C-alpha cells in the first residue's frame, strides 16, 4: 500500500524577548493566508523531527540560530482545508540577535495585547489566545 500523508505537520515559534514581546511575521501575499501575521516557522520535512525543522526554518526565514534544546512545546492547533494541517507551537527566549527578513517579509515584536489586534492567521490567533490565557 502506498504511503500517502493525510495531514501536514507545520511548526512555529513563539519567540519572547526580554520585555515579554512576541516575534511575529507577516505572510507574503502570494502564500496561503497572505498578508496575515503569524508566528514564524514552516513545514516539517518527512525525515525531520519537528524541533529540528523549526531550527531550520528560523535560520532560513530570519537568519537566527536556535538551540533545539531550548525549544519548549507550547501547544498545537489544527486546520481543515485542502489538506489537514497540524501546527505545533514551541516557545523560546530571544537572545541578542535581531531577525533579518530573508524572504522579504515584514516582522516585528509585539506585546500579546498588540499581537491580538493584528490580522492573524486563524491557527496563530488560536495559539496566541492559549499563550495569553
Residue frames as qw, qx, qy, qz and C-alpha x, y, z in Angstrom:
[[0.000, 0.889, 0.458, 0.000, 0.00, 0.00, 0.00],
 [0.388, 0.531, -0.025, 0.753, 1.33, 3.41, -0.94],
 [0.380, -0.494, -0.456, 0.636, 2.16, 5.73, 1.97],
 [0.087, 0.619, 0.315, 0.714, 0.09, 8.86, 1.31],
 [0.152, -0.114, -0.515, 0.836, 0.18, 11.54, 4.03],
 [0.128, -0.692, -0.671, -0.233, -3.27, 12.58, 5.17],
 [0.271, -0.943, -0.166, 0.101, -2.04, 15.59, 7.16],
 [0.521, 0.609, -0.186, 0.568, 0.74, 18.15, 7.06],
 [0.626, -0.585, -0.265, 0.442, 2.94, 18.88, 10.07],
 [0.256, 0.757, -0.029, 0.600, 3.92, 22.53, 10.49],
 [0.597, -0.412, -0.394, 0.565, 5.98, 24.10, 13.27],
 [0.061, 0.841, 0.082, 0.531, 6.02, 27.65, 14.62],
 [0.543, -0.072, -0.459, 0.699, 7.92, 29.61, 17.24],
 [0.276, -0.919, -0.210, -0.188, 6.65, 31.97, 19.91],
 [0.618, 0.151, -0.270, 0.723, 9.95, 33.76, 20.47],
 [0.351, -0.892, -0.284, -0.016, 9.79, 36.03, 23.54],
 [0.413, 0.575, -0.277, 0.650, 12.18, 38.93, 24.10],
 [0.357, -0.056, -0.616, 0.700, 13.36, 40.29, 27.47],
 [0.244, -0.014, 0.172, -0.954, 10.37, 42.67, 27.55],
 [0.437, 0.252, 0.789, -0.351, 7.82, 39.86, 27.10],
 [0.525, 0.551, -0.131, -0.635, 7.10, 40.74, 23.46],
 [0.790, 0.150, 0.590, 0.069, 6.48, 38.12, 20.79],
 [0.054, -0.386, 0.586, 0.710, 8.14, 37.96, 17.38],
 [0.634, 0.502, 0.558, -0.186, 5.57, 37.79, 14.58],
 [0.170, -0.233, 0.564, 0.774, 5.97, 38.00, 10.82],
 [0.585, 0.482, 0.148, -0.636, 3.56, 38.91, 8.04],
 [0.702, 0.159, 0.665, 0.202, 2.92, 36.21, 5.45],
 [0.089, -0.226, 0.512, 0.824, 3.89, 37.05, 1.90],
 [0.539, 0.309, 0.087, -0.779, 0.89, 37.99, -0.23],
 [0.603, 0.294, -0.600, -0.436, 1.21, 35.07, -2.67],
 [0.184, 0.099, -0.950, 0.234, 1.10, 32.46, 0.11],
 [0.443, -0.529, -0.709, -0.144, -1.85, 30.80, 1.89],
 [0.398, -0.801, -0.358, 0.269, -3.24, 33.39, 4.37],
 [0.508, 0.312, 0.070, 0.800, -1.17, 36.02, 2.53],
 [0.049, -0.620, -0.011, -0.783, -0.89, 39.36, 4.35],
 [0.716, -0.639, -0.156, -0.232, -1.87, 37.89, 7.73],
 [0.057, -0.705, 0.622, -0.336, 0.51, 37.84, 10.68],
 [0.950, -0.110, -0.284, -0.070, 1.87, 34.61, 12.14],
 [0.628, -0.629, 0.436, 0.139, 4.43, 33.03, 14.39],
 [0.363, 0.653, -0.603, -0.279, 7.48, 32.25, 12.21],
 [0.604, -0.187, 0.773, -0.049, 8.07, 28.64, 11.14],
 [0.510, 0.415, -0.499, -0.565, 7.11, 26.27, 8.36],
 [0.929, 0.069, -0.217, -0.293, 6.62, 22.74, 7.11],
 [0.579, -0.481, 0.659, -0.008, 8.26, 19.71, 8.66],
 [0.495, 0.443, -0.666, -0.339, 10.01, 17.56, 6.06],
 [0.919, -0.108, -0.280, -0.256, 9.27, 13.82, 6.11],
 [0.790, 0.097, -0.465, 0.387, 12.71, 12.97, 7.55],
 [0.119, 0.461, -0.360, 0.803, 12.78, 15.72, 10.22],
 [0.316, -0.494, -0.700, 0.407, 11.83, 15.90, 13.85],
 [0.010, 0.899, 0.394, 0.192, 9.63, 18.96, 14.48],
 [0.384, -0.860, 0.031, 0.336, 12.08, 20.91, 16.66],
 [0.522, -0.247, 0.474, 0.665, 14.89, 20.47, 14.10],
 [0.293, 0.602, 0.569, 0.478, 12.55, 21.60, 11.33],
 [0.157, -0.955, -0.251, 0.035, 11.83, 24.71, 13.37],
 [0.499, -0.611, 0.266, 0.554, 15.54, 25.44, 13.84],
 [0.464, 0.141, 0.591, 0.645, 16.00, 25.10, 10.06],
 [0.135, 0.769, 0.529, 0.331, 13.01, 27.30, 9.18],
 [0.278, -0.923, -0.109, 0.244, 14.00, 30.11, 11.60],
 [0.487, -0.415, 0.411, 0.649, 17.51, 30.14, 10.12],
 [0.365, 0.338, 0.647, 0.578, 16.11, 30.16, 6.55],
 [0.007, 0.820, 0.498, 0.281, 13.47, 32.85, 7.16],
 [0.277, -0.953, -0.063, -0.102, 15.02, 35.07, 9.83],
 [0.515, 0.602, -0.437, 0.425, 18.74, 34.27, 9.94],
 [0.456, -0.631, 0.428, -0.459, 18.55, 33.36, 13.62],
 [0.514, 0.197, -0.829, 0.096, 20.30, 30.32, 15.09],
 [0.703, -0.468, 0.123, -0.521, 18.34, 28.41, 17.74],
 [0.014, -0.296, 0.931, -0.211, 19.45, 25.69, 20.11],
 [0.585, -0.214, -0.630, -0.463, 16.89, 22.89, 19.67],
 [0.458, -0.218, -0.766, 0.395, 17.29, 22.00, 23.35],
 [0.001, -0.148, -0.354, 0.923, 15.85, 25.37, 24.40],
 [0.414, -0.140, -0.436, -0.787, 12.59, 24.95, 22.45],
 [0.230, 0.086, 0.815, -0.525, 9.64, 24.16, 24.72],
 [0.094, -0.387, -0.808, -0.434, 6.43, 22.62, 23.32],
 [0.138, 0.099, 0.327, -0.930, 3.54, 25.04, 23.92],
 [0.567, 0.394, 0.514, -0.508, 0.57, 23.53, 22.14],
 [0.198, 0.042, 0.772, 0.602, -0.91, 22.79, 18.76],
 [0.494, 0.451, 0.220, -0.710, -3.78, 23.81, 16.52],
 [0.433, 0.164, 0.828, 0.317, -5.49, 22.12, 13.57],
 [0.368, 0.498, -0.078, -0.781, -6.95, 23.42, 10.33],
 [0.609, 0.299, 0.725, 0.119, -9.03, 21.50, 7.81],
 [0.330, 0.713, -0.182, -0.592, -8.99, 22.52, 4.19],
 [0.714, 0.510, -0.430, -0.212, -7.47, 21.13, 1.04],
 [0.662, 0.144, -0.671, 0.302, -5.09, 19.35, 3.39],
 [0.657, -0.721, -0.220, -0.025, -5.40, 18.82, 7.13],
 [0.375, 0.592, -0.400, 0.591, -2.68, 20.91, 8.85],
 [0.705, -0.634, -0.269, 0.169, -1.43, 20.46, 12.40],
 [0.242, 0.771, -0.258, 0.530, 0.61, 23.39, 13.69],
 [0.768, -0.392, -0.352, 0.365, 2.96, 22.62, 16.59],
 [0.009, 0.912, -0.112, 0.394, 3.96, 25.70, 18.58],
 [0.747, -0.167, -0.342, 0.545, 7.19, 25.95, 20.55],
 [0.162, -0.983, -0.002, -0.091, 8.40, 28.77, 22.80],
 [0.758, 0.004, -0.149, 0.635, 11.90, 30.08, 23.41],
 [0.239, -0.867, -0.072, 0.432, 13.57, 33.15, 24.85],
 [0.567, 0.789, -0.020, 0.234, 15.16, 35.52, 22.36],
 [0.706, -0.253, -0.027, 0.661, 18.86, 36.16, 22.57],
 [0.143, -0.651, 0.056, 0.743, 20.58, 39.31, 21.39],
 [0.243, 0.030, 0.684, 0.687, 20.31, 38.56, 17.66],
 [0.434, 0.454, 0.165, -0.760, 17.79, 40.58, 15.65],
 [0.696, 0.363, 0.618, 0.054, 15.82, 38.85, 12.90],
 [0.021, 0.392, -0.486, -0.781, 16.64, 39.51, 9.25],
 [0.718, 0.424, 0.331, -0.442, 13.71, 39.16, 6.82],
 [0.324, -0.293, 0.767, 0.471, 15.42, 36.78, 4.39],
 [0.296, 0.430, 0.810, 0.267, 12.20, 36.22, 2.41],
 [0.027, 0.284, 0.237, 0.929, 11.31, 39.93, 2.32],
 [0.396, -0.640, -0.643, -0.141, 8.52, 39.55, 4.88],
 [0.181, -0.683, 0.204, -0.678, 7.68, 42.19, 7.48],
 [0.654, -0.278, -0.650, 0.268, 8.29, 41.27, 11.12],
 [0.136, -0.654, 0.203, -0.716, 8.01, 42.90, 14.50],
 [0.267, -0.086, -0.812, 0.512, 8.00, 42.49, 18.26],
 [0.426, -0.465, -0.290, -0.720, 4.51, 42.77, 19.79],
 [0.317, -0.170, 0.696, -0.621, 3.07, 42.60, 23.27],
 [0.130, 0.255, 0.958, 0.036, 0.45, 39.84, 23.49],
 [0.246, 0.677, 0.479, -0.501, -2.28, 42.52, 23.51],
 [0.225, 0.652, -0.326, -0.647, -0.90, 44.26, 20.41],
 [0.028, -0.159, 0.924, 0.348, -0.49, 40.89, 18.69],
 [0.241, 0.433, 0.844, -0.202, -4.15, 40.08, 19.35],
 [0.289, 0.740, 0.181, -0.580, -5.11, 43.28, 17.50],
 [0.027, 0.441, -0.667, -0.600, -3.25, 42.22, 14.33],
 [0.844, 0.264, -0.126, -0.450, -4.92, 40.37, 11.47],
 [0.329, -0.443, 0.833, -0.017, -3.60, 36.93, 12.41],
 [0.479, 0.101, -0.801, -0.344, -3.79, 33.62, 10.55],
 [0.743, -0.407, -0.198, -0.493, -6.55, 31.53, 12.21],
 [0.874, -0.189, -0.392, 0.217, -4.34, 28.91, 13.89],
 [0.416, 0.237, -0.339, 0.810, -1.93, 31.58, 15.10],
 [0.370, -0.483, 0.037, -0.793, -4.82, 33.51, 16.66],
 [0.868, -0.350, -0.281, -0.210, -5.94, 30.33, 18.45],
 [0.791, -0.033, -0.371, 0.485, -2.42, 29.63, 19.74],
 [0.140, 0.407, -0.230, 0.873, -1.87, 33.25, 20.82],
 [0.598, -0.515, -0.079, -0.609, -5.08, 33.08, 22.87],
 [0.912, -0.273, -0.296, 0.073, -3.82, 29.94, 24.60],
 [0.594, 0.192, -0.324, 0.711, -0.43, 31.53, 25.33],
 [0.066, -0.432, 0.135, -0.889, -2.11, 34.59, 26.81],
 [0.693, -0.492, -0.355, -0.388, -4.57, 32.62, 28.98]]
